[in-house]
Amino acid sequence: MTAIEDATLKLDPEEARRVRQERLERIGKWVLPLAIMVLAIWLWDRICVWNEIPQYILPRPGVVLQTLHNDARLLFSSLLVTLRITFLSLLLAVIGGVGLAVLFAQSKWVEMSFFPFAIVLQVTPIVAIFPLINIYVNNQTVKLLLCAWIVAFFPILSNTTLGLNSVDRNLRDLFKLNGATRWQQLRYLRLPAAMPYFLGGLKIAGGLSLIGAVVAEFVAGAQGQSSGLASRIIEAGYRLNAPRLFAALILISLTGILIFLVLSLVSHLILRRWHESALKQER
């Protein structure tokens, strides 16, 4: 008998049931998605076989994996180009979003004046903005970086601004009663309170920066100006090289998942000692 089972027997039936339920949920959180993924891949393969679909229309999973291995040097070199744009745009989004959010928190007049322009950037499709950027910006890297930044910027700005403005009023009054300056209130009260909101926006912006980089590369790649993964997808589509197209898509998807998991881990490590959302996950 294991130590866990022995501890479970000492609990009352309701508590034992809850412990078993939590254990099943922890296992199911990983097993169920993997099982569904394996089933989906198997169905994909069987559909190709049963319907005798040519590989230039829908390649089998094994062919895609083989292509990913054979074209690894080409695809991964293009992935590095895309990742460079992704991480640089995310870094600029963090710097610009947090800096502007702090400025908004210090002055309502500044927020009312400039926040509508941030909304305009967010709601305008990037494919509509890129032709203007293409006219006014000569450097190709700066073009892609600007497009990805526009996509990733708003979630960080919006979430951080919300966090800075969501400080408990009683705590704010307590700081004022003790003679805290605006800088001290920002440093010791408002920024720590906004941290969960910022990290939530960062997880969103991480995926959006990758999407923005890929979309910008698609537009630039259509003009023969890009060497990222999106340009490989366009090239494979023109050549009816479906296996390489699927391999590039899988690489983009896995990269997005990895970015989200890393940022989720960073968020958990920062919040686990004091914030309720992280404390519940550790129980």
C-alpha positions as CSV (number, residue, x, y, z in Angstrom):
1,M,0.0,0.0,0.0
2,T,1.4,3.4,-1.0
3,A,1.7,6.4,1.3
4,I,-0.9,8.2,-0.8
5,E,-3.4,5.3,-0.5
6,D,-2.7,5.1,3.2
7,A,-3.4,8.8,3.7
8,T,-6.6,8.5,1.6
9,L,-8.0,5.8,3.9
10,K,-7.5,8.0,6.9
11,L,-9.7,10.7,5.4
12,D,-13.5,10.8,5.6
13,P,-15.4,9.5,2.5
14,E,-16.2,13.0,1.2
15,E,-12.6,14.2,1.5
16,A,-11.3,10.9,0.0
17,R,-13.6,11.3,-3.0
18,R,-12.3,14.9,-3.5
19,V,-8.7,13.8,-3.4
20,R,-9.4,11.0,-5.9
21,Q,-11.2,13.5,-8.2
22,E,-8.3,15.9,-8.1
23,R,-5.9,13.1,-8.9
24,L,-8.0,12.0,-11.9
25,E,-8.2,15.6,-13.1
26,R,-4.4,16.0,-12.9
27,I,-4.0,12.9,-14.9
28,G,-6.8,13.6,-17.4
29,K,-5.4,17.1,-18.1
30,W,-2.5,15.5,-19.9
31,V,-3.9,12.1,-21.0
32,L,-7.1,13.3,-22.7
33,P,-5.6,15.8,-25.0
34,L,-2.8,13.4,-26.0
35,A,-5.4,10.6,-26.6
36,I,-7.5,12.9,-28.8
37,M,-4.4,14.0,-30.7
38,V,-3.3,10.5,-31.4
39,L,-6.9,9.6,-32.5
40,A,-7.0,12.6,-34.8
41,I,-3.6,11.7,-36.4
42,W,-4.8,8.1,-36.9
43,L,-8.0,9.2,-38.6
44,W,-6.0,11.6,-40.8
45,D,-3.8,8.7,-41.9
46,R,-6.8,6.4,-42.5
47,I,-8.7,9.0,-44.5
48,C,-5.7,9.4,-46.8
49,V,-5.4,5.6,-47.3
50,W,-9.2,4.8,-47.6
51,N,-9.8,7.6,-50.1
52,E,-6.4,7.2,-51.9
53,I,-5.8,10.9,-51.7
54,P,-2.7,12.1,-53.6
55,Q,0.0,13.5,-51.3
56,Y,0.0,16.9,-53.2
57,I,-3.6,17.3,-51.9
58,L,-3.4,15.8,-48.4
59,P,-0.2,14.0,-47.4
60,R,-0.2,11.2,-44.8
61,P,1.2,12.1,-41.3
62,G,4.3,9.9,-41.9
63,V,5.1,11.8,-45.1
64,V,4.8,15.1,-43.3
65,L,7.2,13.9,-40.6
66,Q,9.6,12.6,-43.2
67,T,9.5,16.0,-45.0
68,L,10.1,17.8,-41.7
69,H,13.2,15.7,-41.2
70,N,14.5,16.0,-44.8
71,D,13.8,19.7,-45.0
72,A,14.9,20.5,-41.4
73,R,17.8,22.8,-42.4
74,L,15.6,24.9,-44.6
75,L,12.6,25.0,-42.3
76,F,14.5,25.6,-39.1
77,S,16.6,28.4,-40.6
78,S,13.3,30.1,-41.7
79,L,11.9,29.5,-38.2
80,L,14.8,31.4,-36.7
81,V,14.0,34.3,-38.9
82,T,10.3,34.2,-37.7
83,L,11.3,33.8,-34.1
84,R,13.7,36.8,-34.2
85,I,10.8,39.0,-35.4
86,T,8.5,37.4,-32.8
87,F,10.6,37.9,-29.7
88,L,11.8,41.4,-30.7
89,S,8.3,42.5,-31.3
90,L,7.2,41.0,-28.0
91,L,10.0,42.8,-26.2
92,L,9.1,46.1,-27.8
93,A,5.4,45.5,-26.9
94,V,6.3,44.9,-23.3
95,I,8.4,48.0,-23.1
96,G,5.9,50.2,-24.9
97,G,2.8,48.7,-23.4
98,V,4.0,48.8,-19.7
99,G,5.6,52.3,-20.2
100,L,2.4,53.7,-21.7
101,A,0.2,52.0,-19.1
102,V,2.2,53.6,-16.3
103,L,1.8,56.9,-18.0
104,F,-2.0,56.4,-18.3
105,A,-2.2,55.4,-14.6
106,Q,-0.5,58.7,-13.6
107,S,-2.7,60.9,-15.7
108,K,-6.4,60.3,-16.7
109,W,-6.0,63.1,-19.3
110,V,-3.2,61.2,-21.0
111,E,-5.2,58.0,-21.0
112,M,-8.3,59.7,-22.4
113,S,-6.2,61.4,-25.1
114,F,-4.1,58.4,-26.4
115,F,-6.0,55.2,-25.5
116,P,-8.4,55.6,-28.5
117,F,-5.4,55.6,-30.9
118,A,-4.3,52.3,-29.4
119,I,-7.8,50.9,-30.0
120,V,-7.6,52.0,-33.6
121,L,-4.3,50.1,-34.1
122,Q,-5.9,47.0,-32.5
123,V,-9.0,46.9,-34.6
124,T,-7.4,47.7,-38.0
125,P,-6.4,44.6,-39.9
126,I,-2.6,44.3,-40.2
127,V,-2.9,43.3,-43.8
128,A,-4.5,46.7,-44.4
129,I,-1.8,48.6,-42.6
130,F,1.2,46.8,-44.2
131,P,0.9,48.5,-47.6
132,L,1.3,51.9,-45.9
133,I,4.3,50.6,-43.8
134,N,5.8,49.2,-47.0
135,I,5.7,52.7,-48.6
136,Y,7.1,54.6,-45.6
137,V,9.7,52.1,-44.2
138,N,12.6,50.9,-46.3
139,N,14.2,48.3,-44.0
140,Q,12.5,44.9,-44.4
141,T,13.2,43.8,-40.8
142,V,11.7,47.0,-39.4
143,K,8.6,46.5,-41.6
144,L,8.0,43.0,-40.2
145,L,8.8,44.1,-36.7
146,L,6.4,47.0,-36.8
147,C,3.6,44.8,-38.0
148,A,4.1,42.1,-35.3
149,W,4.5,44.9,-32.6
150,I,1.1,46.4,-33.6
151,V,-0.6,43.1,-33.1
152,A,1.1,42.2,-29.8
153,F,1.1,45.7,-28.2
154,F,-2.6,46.2,-27.2
155,P,-3.1,43.2,-24.9
156,I,-0.2,44.3,-22.7
157,L,-1.3,47.9,-22.7
158,S,-4.9,47.1,-21.9
159,N,-4.3,44.5,-19.2
160,T,-1.5,46.5,-17.5
161,T,-3.7,49.6,-17.5
162,L,-6.6,47.7,-16.0
163,G,-4.3,46.2,-13.3
164,L,-2.8,49.6,-12.4
165,N,-6.3,51.1,-12.1
166,S,-7.7,48.1,-10.1
167,V,-5.8,48.8,-6.8
168,D,-7.9,48.5,-3.7
169,R,-9.1,52.0,-2.8
170,N,-8.6,51.4,0.9
171,L,-4.9,50.5,0.3
172,R,-4.5,53.5,-1.8
173,D,-5.9,55.8,0.9
174,L,-3.7,54.1,3.5
175,F,-0.6,54.9,1.4
176,K,-1.8,58.5,1.1
177,L,-2.4,58.8,4.9
178,N,1.2,57.6,5.5
179,G,2.5,60.3,3.1
180,A,3.6,58.0,0.3
181,T,4.6,59.8,-2.9
182,R,3.1,58.9,-6.3
183,W,6.3,57.1,-7.2
184,Q,6.1,55.1,-3.9
185,Q,2.5,54.2,-4.6
186,L,3.4,53.1,-8.1
187,R,6.4,51.1,-7.0
188,Y,5.1,49.4,-3.8
189,L,1.3,49.2,-4.5
190,R,0.1,49.6,-8.0
191,L,2.8,47.7,-10.0
192,P,2.6,44.6,-7.7
193,A,-1.2,44.7,-7.9
194,A,-1.0,44.9,-11.7
195,M,1.5,42.0,-12.1
196,P,-1.2,39.2,-12.6
197,Y,-2.9,41.4,-15.2
198,F,0.4,42.1,-17.0
199,L,1.3,38.4,-17.0
200,G,-2.1,37.5,-18.4
201,G,-1.6,40.1,-21.2
202,L,1.9,38.7,-21.8
203,K,0.6,35.2,-22.4
204,I,-1.8,36.6,-25.0
205,A,0.8,38.9,-26.6
206,G,3.2,36.0,-26.9
207,G,0.9,34.1,-29.3
208,L,-0.2,37.3,-31.1
209,S,3.4,38.3,-31.7
210,L,4.0,35.0,-33.5
211,I,0.7,35.5,-35.4
212,G,1.7,39.1,-36.3
213,A,5.2,38.0,-37.5
214,V,3.7,35.2,-39.7
215,V,1.0,37.4,-41.2
216,A,3.5,40.1,-41.9
217,E,5.8,37.6,-43.6
218,F,2.8,36.3,-45.6
219,V,2.3,39.8,-47.0
220,A,6.0,40.4,-47.5
221,G,6.5,36.9,-48.9
222,A,3.8,37.5,-51.5
223,Q,6.1,40.3,-52.8
224,G,9.3,38.1,-52.6
225,Q,10.6,40.1,-49.6
226,S,10.6,37.5,-46.8
227,S,12.6,34.5,-45.8
228,G,10.6,33.3,-42.8
229,L,8.3,30.3,-42.4
230,A,5.4,32.1,-44.1
231,S,7.4,32.5,-47.2
232,R,8.1,28.7,-47.2
233,I,4.4,28.1,-46.9
234,I,3.7,30.4,-49.9
235,E,6.5,28.7,-51.9
236,A,5.2,25.2,-51.1
237,G,1.7,26.2,-52.1
238,Y,2.8,27.5,-55.5
239,R,4.7,24.3,-56.1
240,L,1.9,22.0,-54.8
241,N,4.4,20.7,-52.2
242,A,1.8,19.9,-49.6
243,P,4.1,17.8,-47.3
244,R,6.4,20.8,-46.8
245,L,3.4,23.1,-46.4
246,F,2.0,20.9,-43.6
247,A,5.5,20.6,-42.0
248,A,5.8,24.4,-41.9
249,L,2.3,24.7,-40.4
250,I,3.1,22.1,-37.7
251,L,6.3,23.9,-36.9
252,I,4.5,27.2,-36.4
253,S,1.8,25.5,-34.2
254,L,4.4,23.8,-32.0
255,T,6.3,27.0,-31.7
256,G,3.2,28.9,-30.6
257,I,2.4,26.1,-28.0
258,L,5.9,26.3,-26.7
259,I,5.8,30.1,-26.3
260,F,2.5,29.8,-24.4
261,L,3.8,27.1,-22.1
262,V,7.0,29.0,-21.3
263,L,5.1,32.2,-20.5
264,S,2.6,30.3,-18.4
265,L,5.5,28.8,-16.5
266,V,7.1,32.2,-16.0
267,S,3.7,33.5,-14.8
268,H,3.3,30.7,-12.3
269,L,6.8,31.1,-10.9
270,I,6.3,34.8,-10.3
271,L,2.8,34.5,-8.8
272,R,3.1,31.1,-6.9
273,R,4.2,32.6,-3.6
274,W,1.5,35.2,-3.1
275,H,-1.3,35.3,-5.7
276,E,-4.5,33.3,-5.3
277,S,-4.6,32.0,-8.9
278,A,-1.2,30.3,-8.6
279,L,-1.8,29.2,-5.0
280,K,-4.9,27.2,-6.1
281,Q,-2.9,25.3,-8.7
282,E,-0.3,24.2,-6.1
283,R,-2.9,22.8,-3.7
